[in-house]
Amino acid sequence: MTIKLFNIIRRLLAVAVMTACVTLGAMAQTDAAMSHFWAGQGYYNPAVAGELSAIRMILGSRMQWVDIKHAPMTFYLTVDMPYKLLEQRFGVGVKAEFERMGLFTNTRIGAQIAWRKKIGKGYASIGIQPGIFSQTFRGAERRIPEDDDYHQSNDPAIPNMDVSGTVFDANVGVYYSHPRFWAGLSVTHVTSPHIEMKSSREAVDVYEFKTSPGYYFMAGGNIPINNTLFEVQPSGMFAYTQNFWTAQIAARLRYNRLLNIGVGYRYQDAVTAFVGINLKDAYIGYAYDYPVSAISKATFGSHEVFVTYNVKLDPKEKNKNKQKSVRLM
């Protein structure tokens, strides 16, 4: 009896997730809530591009609510490097993201450009990320219940065939990095793009999906513990979009600039456990989210893998204007 009840709850919550995904896609497409926000800031903020004196490659993967069918999956890649032109410092990079959420498939590709200025002991920057946002809805796979009063099986607002569309999209941000702390403010989907989705170029029926801007504030620091090899690295993020807000915090303890562990909390959503290792030019991290909301009845949690690799630039300049990231140094 208990197993049957558990399966019934899982199925009901799975339907709720798919319904929520359709609503999000139609009303306010949001960005993934990455637990490694403190290490992969370029996912949210293009002003971070060029922060290091190296070519930095970041690969992130998030598998959300792994026990639920059609739960969100996000993969992203960012590559950035510093660049100097006319005695001015810039950061340039690219970002590519692939996401599956319910019956939606989202692809985002953009170029990141940041202007950087040394202020005090740190650097301030302002950045922009122009690009494209492509979305597909697999309407041929939709399954709408017909035996209750809460669903309309022939709802004309939900396509019954595969439809897709592409639109211009852009992110903007500002950022400041100091040897002991960092902070950034960014806006994603700043143009509030409307995606017109059709089954083919000649199709008459058009389904419009609106994407709302996301507002993000992130900050963190690096606190050495005197006379030890330990450092404490706290960080936090606040996000707001379409009358919805969330916040998350993380606190990590690093030993000998090599191994770090930590915990985090996302408001009314999940608690997180971190573990990671710093290699010579790379960082490998893992995060596990355990849900604290009602969805814990249908899933045992979410998994996230995060990898960075840095390629040092001209070694002759390695000591000139040297800068490190307090997030990963």
Protein Blocks (a to p, Z undefined) as FASTA:
>chain_A
ZZmmmmmmmmmmmmmmmmmmmmmmmmoccddddfklmmmmmlmmmklgokagcddddddd
ddehklbghiacdddddddddddeehiacddddddddddehjbccddddddddddddehj
bccddddddddddddddfklgccdfkbckbcfklckbccbdcdddddddddddddddfkb
ccddddehklopacdddfbfklmbdcddddddddddddddddddehiabdcdddddddde
ehiacddddddddehhlaccdddddehkbccdddddddfkbccdddddddfbfklmmbgb
dcdddddddddddfklmmgopacdfklZZ
